């Protein structure tokens, strides 16, 4: 069975005071339930602080973006090797907000994933459609384009090193959530696409759901065969809510 994983995406939130409170609120439960992987992806300025807070715990650290470049004259960018110096193990790539506001495309996202993998990071590659695309019946076509566009740069040999997150854009920050059966249908489609490339990888790669995951819908979402956890946005800023989502993932392994 694939190990469930819950990833908190703090986005552009946090402070030194609130970070300490939030991490302390969840860390004990994570240490006691190691059968589910737990990650928090924090803004760059807080990596050093949170690295210290999660030291010697089962709570893993991740970043929200990385450059496709190794080093050099790229003002404002952060390289994969820099992230690993701060103990990062994961990095979110291609989040819909970066696709929208920073105009990131599938090729660039794949190049970033390749750089992450080369430095020992696990890329969490986001895939998802807009409301207009969904209503037009284009969901699977959009997901297929994004998936293969990124993998064309990553390389099929590195497929097993990736995690994929289905995050319907129309559900992010809106309070709307895909119905569990609809989310499962897209997750199954992603897994089938991966299986066409590599049958073994298709069974092993984790595919998580990100689209207004909350404490009251997490268990129903995670109960589906092809949903291996969640990419949690707003709810990851509440220690109590994030713990409940994490424990909901734990129930799937029982």
Rosetta silent file (secondary structure, phi, psi, omega in degrees, C-alpha in Angstrom):
SEQUENCE: XXXXXXXXXXXXXXXXXXXXXXXXXXXXXXXXXXXXXXXXXXXXXXXXXXXXXXXXXXXXXXXXXXXXXXXXXXXXXXXXXXXXXXXXXXXXXXXXXXXXXXXXXXXXXXXXXXXXXXXXXXXXXXXXXXXXXXXXXXXXXXXXXXXXXXXXXXXXXXXXXXXXXXXXXXXXXXXXXXXXXXXXXXXXXXXXXXXXXXXXXXXXXXXXXXXXXXXXXXXXXXXXXXXXXXXXXXXXXXXXXXXXXXXXXXXXXX
SCORE:     score description
SCORE:     0.000 S_00000001
   1 L     0.000  137.856  177.975    0.000    0.000    0.000 S_00000001
   2 L   -68.388  138.346 -179.341    1.231    3.504   -0.853 S_00000001
   3 L   -73.830  126.521  177.911    2.085    5.540    2.225 S_00000001
   4 L   -63.283  149.455  178.214   -0.374    8.377    2.773 S_00000001
   5 E  -141.941  135.368  176.197    1.051   11.892    2.839 S_00000001
   6 E  -120.009  125.930 -175.461   -0.426   15.183    4.013 S_00000001
   7 E  -118.739  122.828  175.469    1.294   18.391    2.891 S_00000001
   8 E   -92.863  127.202  177.788    0.593   21.783    4.412 S_00000001
   9 E  -110.155  102.736 -177.034    1.069   24.750    2.094 S_00000001
  10 L   -72.281  -14.158 -175.574    1.324   27.896    4.213 S_00000001
  11 L    53.663 -143.776 -177.721    1.469   30.078    1.080 S_00000001
  12 L   -94.684   65.475 -179.208    2.471   33.695    1.977 S_00000001
  13 L  -136.477  160.749  174.901    1.495   33.422    5.624 S_00000001
  14 L   119.711  162.142  172.778    3.244   33.093    8.952 S_00000001
  15 L  -155.029  165.009 -177.646    5.398   34.933   11.462 S_00000001
  16 H   -59.422  -37.120 -179.297    8.112   33.811   13.842 S_00000001
  17 H   -72.159  -51.444 -176.404    5.635   33.773   16.733 S_00000001
  18 H   -68.668  -30.818  178.580    2.722   32.041   14.978 S_00000001
  19 H   -60.677  -45.246 -178.367    5.027   29.536   13.274 S_00000001
  20 H   -63.367  -40.758  179.044    6.264   28.223   16.617 S_00000001
  21 H   -64.654  -45.175 -176.737    2.726   27.870   17.950 S_00000001
  22 H   -65.077  -46.462 -179.138    1.509   26.099   14.819 S_00000001
  23 H   -64.337  -42.691 -178.755    4.368   23.599   14.611 S_00000001
  24 H   -64.632  -25.785 -177.984    4.171   22.763   18.313 S_00000001
  25 H   -71.271  -28.489 -174.245    0.445   22.106   17.918 S_00000001
  26 H  -110.677  -16.077 -166.897    0.915   19.271   15.425 S_00000001
  27 H   -65.658  -35.391 -178.693    4.355   17.831   16.045 S_00000001
  28 H   -66.755  -40.902  178.569    3.431   15.363   18.798 S_00000001
  29 H   -65.018  -37.024  178.485    0.681   13.720   16.759 S_00000001
  30 H   -65.132  -41.728 -179.601    3.031   13.361   13.807 S_00000001
  31 H   -64.476  -29.409 -176.726    5.664   11.704   15.982 S_00000001
  32 H   -87.641  -13.064 -174.082    3.096    9.208   17.278 S_00000001
  33 L  -130.116   64.964 -172.161    1.657    8.274   13.882 S_00000001
  34 L   -74.880   -1.095  177.848    4.612    7.636   11.607 S_00000001
  35 L   -77.006   -7.026  174.229    2.572    5.476    9.225 S_00000001
  36 L  -123.068  130.029  179.831    1.446    8.712    7.534 S_00000001
  37 E   -80.977  141.915 -178.919    4.007   11.170    6.175 S_00000001
  38 E  -132.788  133.811 -175.178    3.504   14.816    7.091 S_00000001
  39 E  -134.394  142.534  169.036    5.121   17.846    5.447 S_00000001
  40 E  -122.371  129.129 -179.334    4.871   21.602    5.917 S_00000001
  41 E  -107.865  113.482 -168.924    5.918   23.872    3.058 S_00000001
  42 L  -114.653  161.893  176.647    6.773   27.312    4.388 S_00000001
  43 L   -60.583  149.479 -176.856    7.851   30.668    2.901 S_00000001
  44 H   -48.772  -45.647 -175.212   11.579   30.984    2.202 S_00000001
  45 H   -62.707  -19.288 -176.047   12.369   33.436    5.074 S_00000001
  46 H   -99.709    4.200 -176.822   11.086   30.945    7.661 S_00000001
  47 H   -60.363  -43.349 -178.598   13.004   27.876    6.495 S_00000001
  48 H   -63.234  -45.679  179.554   15.767   28.317    9.060 S_00000001
  49 H   -62.010  -48.917 -175.876   13.359   28.778   11.950 S_00000001
  50 H   -71.246  -30.178  173.324   11.113   25.874   11.017 S_00000001
  51 H   -55.662  -43.524  179.308   14.119   23.638   10.324 S_00000001
  52 H   -67.862  -40.549 -177.488   15.016   24.097   13.988 S_00000001
  53 H   -65.112  -33.171 -176.443   11.426   23.573   15.155 S_00000001
  54 L   -97.289    0.991 -178.239   11.035   20.221   13.354 S_00000001
  55 L   -56.706  136.908  178.926   14.518   18.912   14.181 S_00000001
  56 L    63.021   25.261  175.431   14.493   15.342   15.532 S_00000001
  57 L  -121.469  175.856  177.718   10.804   14.958   14.689 S_00000001
  58 L   -92.074    2.593  178.702    8.838   13.072   12.029 S_00000001
  59 E   -85.623  121.407 -175.635    7.524   16.329   10.586 S_00000001
  60 E   -94.226  154.674 -177.770    9.245   17.061    7.261 S_00000001
  61 E  -107.758  141.711  177.249   10.074   20.453    5.801 S_00000001
  62 E  -142.659  167.959  177.469    9.383   21.641    2.288 S_00000001
  63 E  -113.759  170.789 -175.380    9.436   24.801    0.169 S_00000001
  64 L  -103.000   -2.810 -179.355    6.823   26.317   -2.113 S_00000001
  65 L  -171.644  163.131  174.918    8.972   26.898   -5.178 S_00000001
  66 L  -154.794  154.910  176.810   12.500   26.453   -6.555 S_00000001
  67 L   -78.299  155.610  172.517   14.512   27.784   -9.480 S_00000001
  68 L   -85.067   -7.310 -177.565   15.305   25.654  -12.499 S_00000001
  69 L   -95.882  154.169 -178.333   18.816   27.148  -12.426 S_00000001
  70 L   -79.272  -48.050  177.749   21.783   25.859  -10.424 S_00000001
  71 L  -170.470  174.582  174.753   23.273   29.246   -9.452 S_00000001
  72 L   125.438 -160.148 -174.171   24.232   32.592  -10.934 S_00000001
  73 L   -82.782   72.341 -179.518   22.806   36.004  -11.789 S_00000001
  74 L  -130.327   74.238 -173.785   19.140   35.198  -11.123 S_00000001
  75 L   -54.200  130.118  177.302   18.047   37.865   -8.666 S_00000001
  76 L    88.151   -5.673 -178.618   15.293   36.770   -6.330 S_00000001
  77 L   -93.581  159.907  179.475   15.571   33.074   -7.178 S_00000001
  78 L  -130.268  127.298 -176.600   16.373   30.195   -4.808 S_00000001
  79 L   -85.857  163.000  179.160   18.196   27.057   -5.961 S_00000001
  80 H   -63.596  -38.311 -179.400   17.476   23.454   -5.022 S_00000001
  81 H   -65.847  -31.844  175.457   20.850   23.096   -3.311 S_00000001
  82 H   -64.389  -41.649 -179.886   20.012   26.068   -1.084 S_00000001
  83 H   -62.394  -41.140 -178.440   16.792   24.373   -0.012 S_00000001
  84 H   -67.098  -28.236  177.243   18.575   21.174    0.941 S_00000001
  85 H   -64.309  -23.812  178.699   20.948   23.176    3.155 S_00000001
  86 L   -98.192   13.070  175.469   17.913   24.101    5.228 S_00000001
  87 L    82.421   12.500  178.462   16.771   20.499    5.508 S_00000001
  88 E   -67.939  140.610  175.926   14.056   20.633    2.880 S_00000001
  89 E  -116.628  -18.042 -175.925   12.938   17.275    1.520 S_00000001
  90 E  -134.251  159.068  172.803   10.016   18.415   -0.638 S_00000001
  91 E  -150.084  133.085  176.747    9.089   21.311   -2.887 S_00000001
  92 E   -81.210  132.799 -179.965    5.728   22.295   -4.379 S_00000001
  93 E  -131.631  141.825  174.441    5.906   23.036   -8.104 S_00000001
  94 L    72.104   23.077  175.674    3.397   24.353  -10.606 S_00000001
  95 L   -56.249  146.115 -174.902    0.790   25.443   -8.083 S_00000001
  96 H   -57.990  -30.823  178.819   -2.080   27.095   -9.913 S_00000001
  97 H   -66.920  -34.792  177.474   -1.277   30.419   -8.246 S_00000001
  98 H   -76.823  -34.861  175.068    2.217   30.354   -9.736 S_00000001
  99 H   -62.408  -39.576 -175.951    0.880   29.275  -13.119 S_00000001
 100 H   -78.972  -53.047 -171.965   -1.558   32.193  -12.998 S_00000001
 101 H   -85.990  -26.007 -178.064    0.399   35.022  -11.362 S_00000001
 102 L  -111.673    5.122  174.135    3.939   34.080  -12.431 S_00000001
 103 L    57.157   35.624  178.738    3.019   32.673  -15.855 S_00000001
 104 L   -75.008  136.411  179.994    4.790   29.354  -15.225 S_00000001
 105 L  -111.430  175.066 -173.839    4.255   26.789  -17.966 S_00000001
 106 H   -60.848  -39.201 -178.381    4.496   23.002  -18.092 S_00000001
 107 H   -65.787  -47.571  179.182    8.031   22.963  -19.501 S_00000001
 108 H   -60.735  -41.045  179.482    9.415   25.301  -16.833 S_00000001
 109 H   -62.417  -41.086  177.164    7.686   23.291  -14.115 S_00000001
 110 H   -64.617  -38.361  178.644    9.280   20.126  -15.478 S_00000001
 111 H   -66.704  -38.893  175.959   12.692   21.796  -15.532 S_00000001
 112 H   -63.833  -42.004  179.071   12.255   22.866  -11.914 S_00000001
 113 H   -62.323  -39.683  178.481   11.267   19.309  -10.989 S_00000001
 114 H   -62.224  -42.760  178.006   14.386   17.982  -12.711 S_00000001
 115 H   -64.940  -40.258  178.935   16.564   20.369  -10.712 S_00000001
 116 H   -61.037  -48.408 -178.083   14.798   19.376   -7.496 S_00000001
 117 H   -62.505  -40.043 -179.898   15.304   15.666   -8.113 S_00000001
 118 H   -62.223  -21.010 -179.811   18.974   16.173   -8.974 S_00000001
 119 L  -108.197   16.111  174.514   19.429   17.669   -5.512 S_00000001
 120 L    83.310    8.685  177.642   17.537   14.984   -3.630 S_00000001
 121 L   -90.178  150.060  173.709   14.246   16.846   -3.268 S_00000001
 122 E   -96.747  114.497  178.685   10.856   15.299   -3.964 S_00000001
 123 E   -79.100  135.819  173.325    8.845   17.560   -6.281 S_00000001
 124 E  -104.786  100.799 -171.725    5.113   17.816   -5.672 S_00000001
 125 E   -92.561  119.963 -175.953    3.878   18.660   -9.160 S_00000001
 126 E   -89.549  139.524  179.000    0.462   20.312   -9.268 S_00000001
 127 E  -133.129  141.191  178.005   -2.074   19.638  -12.008 S_00000001
 128 L   177.010  157.558 -176.563   -5.517   21.135  -12.379 S_00000001
 129 L  -111.835  156.877  176.282   -8.152   22.734  -14.549 S_00000001
 130 L   -81.799  170.470  178.088  -10.096   26.006  -14.312 S_00000001
 131 H   -62.592  -40.999 -179.422  -13.872   26.174  -13.927 S_00000001
 132 H   -63.246  -41.661  179.241  -14.239   27.163  -17.588 S_00000001
 133 H   -66.628  -38.194  178.490  -12.136   24.204  -18.701 S_00000001
 134 H   -65.301  -46.115 -178.405  -14.100   21.853  -16.479 S_00000001
 135 H   -66.121  -25.466  177.876  -17.457   23.096  -17.756 S_00000001
 136 L   -83.189   -2.383 -179.451  -16.198   22.683  -21.322 S_00000001
 137 L    78.567   22.183 -174.394  -15.401   19.019  -20.603 S_00000001
 138 L  -100.922    9.895 -174.460  -11.658   19.598  -20.991 S_00000001
 139 H   -52.435  -53.691 -174.903  -10.490   18.400  -17.567 S_00000001
 140 H   -66.703  -35.654  178.728   -8.702   15.258  -18.754 S_00000001
 141 H   -65.345  -40.372  179.445   -7.143   16.997  -21.756 S_00000001
 142 H   -66.671  -46.537 -179.797   -5.725   19.750  -19.525 S_00000001
 143 H   -61.147  -42.861 -179.346   -4.409   17.268  -16.959 S_00000001
 144 H   -62.879  -43.246  179.530   -2.822   15.131  -19.678 S_00000001
 145 H   -63.468  -45.520 -179.108   -1.086   18.142  -21.230 S_00000001
 146 H   -64.733  -43.111 -178.380    0.260   19.342  -17.893 S_00000001
 147 H   -63.023  -52.876 -176.402    1.415   15.877  -16.841 S_00000001
 148 H   -72.974  -28.723  176.731    3.230   14.980  -20.040 S_00000001
 149 H   -63.737  -41.897  178.514    4.574   18.514  -20.479 S_00000001
 150 H   -71.930  -43.495 -176.725    6.333   18.290  -17.130 S_00000001
 151 H   -67.289  -23.497  176.235    7.466   14.685  -17.573 S_00000001
 152 H   -62.837  -27.044  178.005    9.017   15.557  -20.911 S_00000001
 153 H   -94.074  -36.706 -178.990   11.561   17.586  -18.928 S_00000001
 154 H   -67.455  -42.327 -174.869   11.804   15.389  -15.827 S_00000001
 155 L    95.021  134.295 -176.142   12.401   12.196  -17.801 S_00000001
 156 H   -63.367  -25.115 -179.264   10.443    8.988  -17.379 S_00000001
 157 H   -69.233  -17.777  179.884   13.306    7.406  -15.470 S_00000001
 158 H  -103.737    8.611 -175.454   12.681    9.873  -12.631 S_00000001
 159 H   -55.743  -41.675 -176.965    8.913    9.395  -12.568 S_00000001
 160 H   -68.429  -13.427 -179.487    8.930    7.449   -9.310 S_00000001
 161 H   -84.591   -3.564 -174.971   10.703   10.353   -7.583 S_00000001
 162 L  -103.860  155.409  166.003    7.674   12.609   -8.061 S_00000001
 163 E  -118.020  141.362  178.328    4.415   13.206   -6.231 S_00000001
 164 E  -114.957  140.144  179.519    1.478   14.622   -8.189 S_00000001
 165 E  -120.594  120.481  173.360   -1.239   16.821   -6.720 S_00000001
 166 E   -86.968  114.261 -179.911   -4.603   17.227   -8.430 S_00000001
 167 L  -128.598   92.765  177.011   -5.773   20.693   -7.476 S_00000001
 168 L   -58.774  122.372 -173.499   -8.845   21.857   -9.391 S_00000001
 169 H   -58.935  -35.453 -177.759   -8.303   25.593   -9.714 S_00000001
 170 H   -68.298  -10.921 -179.113  -11.991   26.328   -9.174 S_00000001
 171 H  -104.106   -5.245 -173.586  -11.770   24.755   -5.703 S_00000001
 172 L   -85.047  118.432  177.661   -8.687   26.566   -4.394 S_00000001
 173 L    71.883    6.810 -178.079   -9.462   29.173   -1.763 S_00000001
 174 L  -101.938  -13.379 -174.902  -13.139   29.175   -2.728 S_00000001
 175 L    86.489  -10.815  177.547  -14.426   26.755   -0.119 S_00000001
 176 L   -83.901  147.099  179.155  -15.653   24.508   -2.927 S_00000001
 177 L  -134.758  140.633  174.743  -14.374   20.950   -3.071 S_00000001
 178 L   -62.021  139.560  175.525  -14.620   18.349   -5.814 S_00000001
 179 L   -59.655  143.763 -176.028  -17.032   15.595   -4.855 S_00000001
 180 H   -50.973  -40.950 -178.880  -15.044   12.555   -3.698 S_00000001
 181 H   -69.209  -32.601  177.595  -16.170   10.463   -6.664 S_00000001
 182 H   -72.060  -40.663  177.359  -15.199   13.236   -9.114 S_00000001
 183 H   -63.541  -42.689  178.963  -11.798   13.664   -7.467 S_00000001
 184 H   -61.191  -38.631 -179.881  -11.259    9.901   -7.581 S_00000001
 185 H   -60.940  -41.540 -179.943  -12.091    9.849  -11.296 S_00000001
 186 H   -72.513  -39.752  177.444   -9.355   12.393  -12.062 S_00000001
 187 H   -60.964  -42.231  178.089   -6.863   10.673   -9.760 S_00000001
 188 H   -62.819  -39.576  178.462   -7.565    7.382  -11.501 S_00000001
 189 H   -62.825  -44.145  178.458   -7.018    9.071  -14.869 S_00000001
 190 H   -61.058  -43.823 -179.981   -3.652   10.458  -13.736 S_00000001
 191 H   -63.706  -38.556  179.014   -2.613    7.024  -12.479 S_00000001
 192 H   -65.549  -40.056  178.051   -3.634    5.416  -15.769 S_00000001
 193 H   -62.441  -41.563  178.537   -1.587    7.969  -17.709 S_00000001
 194 H   -67.500  -39.495 -179.936    1.446    7.205  -15.538 S_00000001
 195 H   -62.461  -34.252  177.415    0.852    3.469  -15.883 S_00000001
 196 H   -61.657  -30.241  179.501    0.951    3.794  -19.679 S_00000001
 197 H   -82.177  -46.443 -176.427    4.495    5.113  -19.257 S_00000001
 198 L  -152.229  110.994 -174.813    5.644    2.722  -16.534 S_00000001
 199 H   -59.370  -43.409 -178.797    3.362    0.092  -15.037 S_00000001
 200 H   -64.810  -45.814  179.776    5.318   -0.199  -11.786 S_00000001
 201 H   -61.337  -35.934  179.357    5.492    3.565  -11.300 S_00000001
 202 H   -59.262  -30.883  178.688    1.761    3.789  -11.918 S_00000001
 203 H   -86.421  -23.790 -173.132    1.159    1.656   -8.841 S_00000001
 204 H   -98.340  -30.829 -175.466    3.786    3.331   -6.662 S_00000001
 205 L   -66.181  135.447  179.080    3.527    7.049   -7.398 S_00000001
 206 L   -88.618  135.360  178.800    1.504    9.000   -4.878 S_00000001
 207 E  -124.302  118.699 -174.799   -1.260   11.280   -6.153 S_00000001
 208 E  -113.902  160.081 -177.890   -2.756   13.657   -3.616 S_00000001
 209 E  -102.654  133.681  175.847   -5.763   15.962   -3.687 S_00000001
 210 L  -135.426  104.304 -179.812   -5.514   19.712   -3.217 S_00000001
 211 L  -176.476   79.168 -176.683   -8.657   21.772   -3.475 S_00000001
 212 L    58.207   50.483  171.759  -10.080   23.144   -0.217 S_00000001
 213 L   -71.221  127.072 -178.489   -9.223   20.061    1.834 S_00000001
 214 L  -131.181  168.506 -177.743  -10.797   20.589    5.252 S_00000001
 215 L   -63.817  -25.883 -177.163  -11.156   18.620    8.451 S_00000001
 216 L   -92.500   -3.315  176.531  -14.773   17.778    7.640 S_00000001
 217 L  -124.950   -4.210 -174.068  -14.172   16.372    4.144 S_00000001
 218 H   -62.161  -46.703 -175.797  -10.683   14.868    4.418 S_00000001
 219 H   -62.330  -42.556 -179.553  -11.695   11.360    5.448 S_00000001
 220 H   -64.524  -38.062  178.023  -14.252   11.013    2.651 S_00000001
 221 H   -68.722  -48.505 -174.120  -11.706   12.203    0.083 S_00000001
 222 H   -69.948  -16.262 -178.713   -8.828   10.080    1.376 S_00000001
 223 L   -71.231  -14.538 -179.354  -10.981    6.939    1.474 S_00000001
 224 L   -75.174  146.796 -172.144  -10.814    6.661   -2.317 S_00000001
 225 L   -57.103  -38.440 -171.968   -8.396    4.112   -3.782 S_00000001
 226 L  -103.804   10.164  175.896   -6.303    6.530   -5.844 S_00000001
 227 L  -104.537  113.366 -170.150   -6.186    9.472   -3.443 S_00000001
 228 L  -103.446   22.263 -179.792   -3.026    9.131   -1.377 S_00000001
 229 E   135.288 -162.056 -174.365   -3.398   12.170    0.866 S_00000001
 230 E  -142.104  152.196  169.319   -3.810   15.894    0.534 S_00000001
 231 E  -105.183  109.229 -167.285   -2.178   19.197   -0.318 S_00000001
 232 E  -106.357  124.500  179.720   -3.738   21.465    2.292 S_00000001
 233 L   -92.959 -101.437 -174.541   -3.868   25.236    1.965 S_00000001
 234 H   -54.110  -39.007 -177.437   -5.849   27.406    4.367 S_00000001
 235 H   -67.884  -17.400  178.930   -6.599   24.593    6.809 S_00000001
 236 H   -76.114   -8.670  178.296   -2.867   24.012    7.330 S_00000001
 237 H   -88.630   -4.418  174.271   -2.726   27.375    9.132 S_00000001
 238 L  -110.821  116.609 -178.559   -4.901   25.982   11.921 S_00000001
 239 H   -57.725  -40.776 -178.156   -3.063   23.486   14.094 S_00000001
 240 H   -67.651  -45.299  179.936   -6.288   21.795   15.141 S_00000001
 241 H   -65.407  -42.965 -178.320   -7.687   21.493   11.611 S_00000001
 242 H   -64.082  -39.181  176.847   -4.370   20.295   10.175 S_00000001
 243 H   -61.171  -42.953 -179.327   -4.092   17.613   12.870 S_00000001
 244 H   -64.120  -38.960  177.960   -7.604   16.368   12.050 S_00000001
 245 H   -66.246  -43.080  178.035   -6.754   16.157    8.354 S_00000001
 246 H   -60.015  -44.430 -179.109   -3.538   14.318    9.148 S_00000001
 247 H   -70.858  -26.575  175.078   -5.369   11.841   11.374 S_00000001
 248 H   -64.974  -38.354  177.314   -8.018   11.338    8.659 S_00000001
 249 H   -65.374  -35.437  179.918   -5.233   10.128    6.354 S_00000001
 250 H   -61.838  -33.717 -177.352   -4.117    7.727    9.085 S_00000001
 251 H   -64.181  -26.041 -177.675   -7.545    6.082    9.071 S_00000001
 252 H   -66.117  -29.472 -176.805   -7.076    4.896    5.483 S_00000001
 253 L   -80.754   -4.177 -178.000   -4.255    2.568    6.515 S_00000001
 254 L   -85.600    0.000    0.000   -6.435    0.740    9.022 S_00000001
